[in-house]
Amino acid sequence: MATLTGRTDVLQHKGTATRLARTGGASQVVNRIEVSDAAKEKAAANLESGRRRAQVKRSEISSRK
């Protein structure tokens, strides 16, 4: 079991921390990382404007070269 604590100014860091803990072998993850209000507001504004980032798999990048 892993318990994560702290603060971040980047919304995606919270999810990334959970994935890394699971990849590292944690059978259960309690994520208590707090996301700043500024990061929440930025994410909300991006959703309202319809702005999203495309995620590209690394294998797709290397095959394009």
JOLINRA-V357823 format. One record per residue. N is the residue number from 1. SS is DSSP state (hx for helix, st for strand, lp for the rest). PHI is phi as a letter, one per 20 degrees, with the letter a starting at -180 (NA if undefined). Layout:
N;SS;PHI  N;SS;PHI
This chain:
1;lp;NA  2;st;c  3;st;d  4;st;d  5;st;c  6;st;p  7;st;c  8;st;b  9;lp;d  10;lp;c  11;hx;g  12;hx;f  13;hx;f  14;hx;f  15;hx;f  16;hx;f  17;hx;f  18;hx;f  19;hx;f  20;hx;f  21;hx;f  22;hx;f  23;hx;f  24;lp;f  25;lp;o  26;lp;f  27;lp;e  28;lp;b  29;st;c  30;st;d  31;st;e  32;st;d  33;st;f  34;st;e  35;st;e  36;lp;f  37;hx;f  38;hx;f  39;hx;f  40;hx;f  41;hx;f  42;hx;f  43;hx;f  44;hx;f  45;hx;f  46;hx;f  47;hx;f  48;hx;f  49;lp;e  50;lp;m  51;lp;e  52;lp;c  53;lp;e  54;lp;f  55;lp;d  56;lp;d  57;lp;f  58;hx;g  59;hx;f  60;hx;f  61;hx;f  62;hx;f  63;hx;f  64;hx;e  65;lp;f
